[in-house]
Amino acid sequence: MATEKHEWTGWRTATERALYGAGGFYRSAEGPAGHFRTSVHASPLYARAVAELLGRVDEALGRPAELALVDLGAGRGELLTGVLALAPGLPHGLARRLRPYAVERAERPAGLDGRIAWLDAPPDGCTGLLFANEWLDNVPVDVAETDADGVPRRVEVDLAAGDGTERLGAPVDGADAEWLARWWPLAGAEAGLRAEIGHPREAAWARAVRSLRAGLAVAVDYAHERAARPPFGTLTGFREGREVRPVPDGSCDLTAHVAMDACAAAAGPGSGLMTQREALRALGVDARRPPLALASTDPTGYVRALSAAGEAAELTDPAGLGAFTWLLHPVGPACASLHHLRPAP
């Protein structure tokens, strides 16, 4: 009788291999846009909002000779492409001074604008805006689950099975246990409660913030805070526009919501948290319908404005993309006021 093979490992190791290893999900030719829509893909209004934020950072920094825009988790460069399309209209010669960087672990896509530098890690010592849209949720983390005695144990997944089969492994200890105790307490809880152990994300975010010499670092993601953690965790998969069982075989995205309050603390004092709805409204994304009278005087303009209002409504929907959390961390005193965005005067 053949012996059944197993290859048990924690979700952090399994996710790293499935997303970024040879043949991993994020290294495929089609990229993430072939499987799900982010705010970047939903509307060009998102790139317009980032361009507005970039202008505010530029103004706060006194219009430096070079201003970086670092897109962390750049996909196939869609956000930077959108911002560069708007560059001729940016004030104070910003188009000439702009230095765009795409940070992604996949290969540089063919046909990408030659002005975009393609890197696998944030450049050190830049001045400007670092923007990480739906990046932290793909930084791999381990999962813990309480057993019948209320002891948090590491969840292991069988790579050999190829179907996401799990088991409970050893009790969580060391830095993982310390993180759970501070940010997502499980000890003594009823059996079956789960948590994603987020300190690798905190470390990744702190490194990203440190890469800026001066400016603003922004992370945008589905998130939660300590007072309202999801009791069964959030680890899931996405394939071809549908949520699927998380299977670490490279065929689907593997994602989990972010303990954004913990990430904010890791980067040091001065951070601010906002909903995407609040942030985009402050940056000029307006979901109000155009006046009906415009339909008579300028039918084409009315249709265009109505379409933009629909796109803005999707980006700011409190039950959808508008529920994303924005973490804003100013670097240096010049941008300190940008920890919370306010409408332009």
Secondary structure, DSSP 8 states (H G I E B T S, - for coil): -------EEEHHHHHHHHHHSTT-GGGSSS-GGGT---HHHH-HHHHHHHHHHHHHHHHHTT--S-EEEEEET-TTTHHHHHHHHHGGG-STTHHHHEEEEEE-SS---TT--TTSEEESS--TTEEEEEEEES-GGGS--EEEEE-TTS-EEEEEEETTTSS--EEEEEE--HHHHHHHHHHS--TT--TT-EEEE-HHHHHHHHHHHHTEEEEEEEEEE-EE-GGG--TB---EEEETTEEE----SSSSEEE--EEHHHHHHHT-TT-EEEEHHHHHHHTT-------TTHHHH-HHHHHHHHHHHHHHHHHH-TTTGGG-EEEEEEESGGGGGGGS-----
